[in-house]
Amino acid sequence: MDNAKNDLYYIRKLREDLTFIVAHGKLEMAEYEGNADEEYYMHLDDFHKLKMPMSPSEMKQIADKGFPFLQTMYSISEEICEKFIADIKKKRL
C-alpha cells in the first residue's frame, strides 16, 4: 500500500447484485506504533457522500469501458478518475 497515500478512493455499496459508487475521498494512512509496514488506520480525507449514487451502467458509460465489479478493489486510470470526479461534482454532490 505504499502508493495508496493521497490516492482517490470510491466507496462502493453492493445491493441486489449491483455495485454503486456512494462516496469518495482521499486516503490518509497512519502507522501502527511508529512502524510504516504496520498500517492499521485509514482515514478518508475530503470525504463526500453522494446524493445520487453512480450505478454500474453509469460508470461504464462515463468511462467508456467495463469494470471487474466482482473484485473487492481495483484501480482505474487517472483519466477515468477525472471523468468520475467531473460527473460527481456536476450531478451528485
N, C-alpha and C positions, 0 to 999 in steps of 0.2 A: 504494500500500500504506500510505498514511498512517493508515488506520483499523485496520490489522492488528495493531498492538502490543496485547498483552494479550487478543486475541481467542482464543476456544477453537477448537482445530483437532482434527479427527478424521482419523486416518491410515487410508486405505483400501488394501486389497490386492485386486488383480484375480486371479481364479482361475477358469478354465474358464467365462468369460463372466459370472461373478458377482462382485459387489463386496462386500467385507466390511469393516466397521469393526473394526480390530485394535488401535488405540491412540488416546489423546487427550492433549492438553496445551495449555498457553498459549504463544503465540508471543512470543519475545523477539528483537528485531532489533538488529543492530549496523551502524554506519555504516562505509563504506569510506573510509579516510584522512580522517575527520572530515567527510565530505560526506553529509548526510542523504538526498540523492537517489540515492546510490550504495550502496544496501544490498546486502550480499553474504553475510551470515551470518545464518541464522535458527535460533535455538535453541528447542526446545520445553521450557518450564519446567513443573514439576509433571507430568511425563510418566508415563503409565501404560500398560503393555502389558496388554491384556485377556486374561484366562484363557480366555474363551469369546467369539469374535468375534460381532459383530452382523450378521446376514445382511440382504440387501435386503428380504426379506419381513418380517423383524422391524422394520426401520426404518420400513417403510410402516405396519405395524400400530401401532407406538408413536406415530408422528406423525399417523396417520390421513390420509396423503397420499403421493403418489409423489415421486420424485426424479429428476433428469436424470443417471442413472448414467454415461452415456457421456461426460460432461464431466469434465475434469481437476479442476476446482474449482467449487464452487457454495456459495452462502450459505444458511443456514437461519435461521428466526426464533428469537428468544430463548426463546419459549415451547416450541418443539420442542427446542431445545438443553437446556432444563431437564428435559424428559421423557427425553431421551437420557441425561443425567447421572444422573437418578434410577434409570433402568434399569441403567446401568453400575455404579453404586455398590451396588445391590441384588443383582445377579446375576453380574457379570462381572469384578470385581477380586479 
